[in-house]
Amino acid sequence: MPKLEILVRTPARPRPDSPRLLLVHGICVGAWVWEEHFMPYLADAGFEVHALSLRGHGASEGRERLNDWRLADYTEDLRNTAAALSDRPLVVIGHSLGGAVLQDWLRTGGNAPGNIAGAALLASVPPWGLAYSAWQMMLSSPDLFHQLLRLNGSDAAGLDPSVMRRNLFSDDLPDDTYARFIRRVHGESRHVGVELQGWRPFAPAPWQAPPMFVLGGRADRFIGVNAVQGTATYYGVLPVLVPRLAHALMLEPRWEDAAQPLCAWLERLDQRPDTRRAARPHPSTG
């Protein structure tokens, strides 16, 4: 089991008995994408925030074997991290690939009573996979489609930074923000890329899911509005669609337009009697 990087932000004024938050990133990045905006914002709202770097990503071990990893390996990373935080209610928040990992974890036992108080999908891979979205991307943004096909293991040096910027971010993204982003991007497992197309099921049955939150950007060229709406329909909730918000939403100029409704949902969730349950002992403490 590779050693995993987990970033933590604790609130100065904790909300009494509030759930912990666990953030899971998308392809080719790490927990660092949450560090600048979302983690301090959610901590300022009173939540204890943890951000996981999946194996081979960020500062977690396993980069040299990135092409060996499969979705089940990333799901195991989430399962082990969530278990270590299980002495308090937990809300897991997944972006893009992280949303697929979250759904796969729910499908394979993460939705068991006591494991999770809620789950949020932000610009997430939809429950049926990316095949239809990839077909739409091939027609509407063929330059992005061909760039993503070139992702290979730990090497992202061959990507065209102008294409990635135009398709993953809004036009008014500051140059220095994009420069910091592109310096830290790396490749992704080819196995996971295939699995995300939906060739094997990774979503739980909708009636087995915990309370869900679904959000996407209206300017997202990767996970389009139809995919966000379909995901929300699958889980029986209304989607939040943010104008002028692109795919890399946590680094966008309008990142707060995504963070605010997420935080409002978390605050409503925090008032549910089943969320404010007593802590259960961690297995290691008896």
Secondary structure, 3 states (H helix, E strand, C coil): CCCCEEEEECCCCCCCCCCEEEEECCCCCCHHHHCCCHHHHHHHCCCCEEEEECCCCCCCCCHHHHHHCCHHHHHHHHHHHHHHCCCCCEEEEEECHHHHHHHHHHHHHHCCCCCCCEEEEECCCCCCCCHHHHHHHHHHCHHHHHHHHCCECCECCCCCHHHHHHHHCCCCCCHHHHHHHHHHCCCCCHHHHHHHHHHCCCCCCHHHCCCEEEEEECCCCCCCHHHHHHHHHHHCCCCEEECCCCCCHHHCCCHHHHHHHHHHHHHHHHCCCCCCCCCCCCHHHC
